[in-house]
């Protein structure tokens, strides 16, 4: 006599829970079903692990999770590896001198004309994240004059932190002397002091990870973000800066290993 499958048993338990009127009994039944589901999952993982140890990794390959990015079909904007057209563009674009290790980055970081305390906290964090960056007080200088003065002083990029209602809401990045310029909206900003059990970063130049910048526009944005950091990282410091692009959101993280 055949036994019911796991999915059939779980569906039966769900139906019983839905038809139960007592909240206490319903909660007990739900916890029991959750425990059985977790137990069955651990049993499957253990069986797969034993199979891999006995027959090798190819015997039971690990499942690749289906995400919005992995299920997204390729289109004409995607940049493929060893694309001749893209490689030709990168040799003559605005960031070619940096990626050819000819011009080290020199970053100027400033704020809007009247910055609040929260904006200055983010400013201090950015100056600490990007080694060699320099904070210059904005004052009453217009953006055009700021770009002109920064170019004359040898800066390669400008970062301007804007705010709304005394909270930072966007960042303008301008590559000197002729661009490009990009504006990024800030969401879910958490500084180092707001993280539990945070570490203390050293002054070493970090490694940079650019992940999932696959389109032509994303390729340019990735090169723009990568050019903010020195092209010769100091691996002894074990500092890592990550830019992860997902559904047109760029997630930024700094960590140590």
Phi, psi and omega in degrees: 000126184284147179264151180292150179287170182294317181296323179293320179295319179294321178297322178294318178296320179298319179295320178296320179296319180295327182272356179274131184268329181288125183292325181293313179295323179296319178294320178295318179294322179294317178297322178294317178296320179296320178295317180295321179296318178293322179295318179293324179294317177296325179295318178295316180298321180294320179295319178293322179295319178295323179294320179294321180291327183275321187244356180102168183294331182288342182293323179222080182297146181289139182287139177268123182293143178272117177239173178298323180288318182289332180270358181286125181288152177293146175225184186290344182275352182288142177259118180263159182295140180061036174284119185298321182294317180292318179298322178293322179293322182291339180283341184233009182279185186291342184254009184295323180295324178292311184287346171270009178060037179261322184236111177289151182287145174223107193255133172254127180242131180214182182234187172288179190294328179231094185268149180264179181295318181297322178293321179293328175296315177296324178299313178299323180294318180293320178298325178285328181287319185260101179297139179086357177283160185225133177268131176234127180294131186291313184065226180251021182283131177286163184296320180296317179292325179295318178296318181296314180294321180293321178296320179294330181270003173088016177285145180262337181213154174236135174240122180243124179264118177261162182219163177214131183056039177063027175225137180296131183233347180201160178228131175256127177243129182231123176270128184265150005265345189238025178091187007282170178238138181225147176242129181241130176276136183264132175220146175054052179279126177229122181276172185299318184291344179273353181266140178284139177054041181286151177267175179251120181284147177269178181271009180289151177290130187277161167280149183241128177245121176249115188239131170071029172268083194259337182273173179297315177295317178298325178297318179292317179296320178297318177293325179294317179290321180293330182286355177285338185249153184296141183284356178242086182291152177260099186292340180296330181285341179057036176260137181228135174242128185239133171242113182245120181264126179212119180052047177064018169249134178255114179267127182249132178222147170234132181209171175239153179235000000 
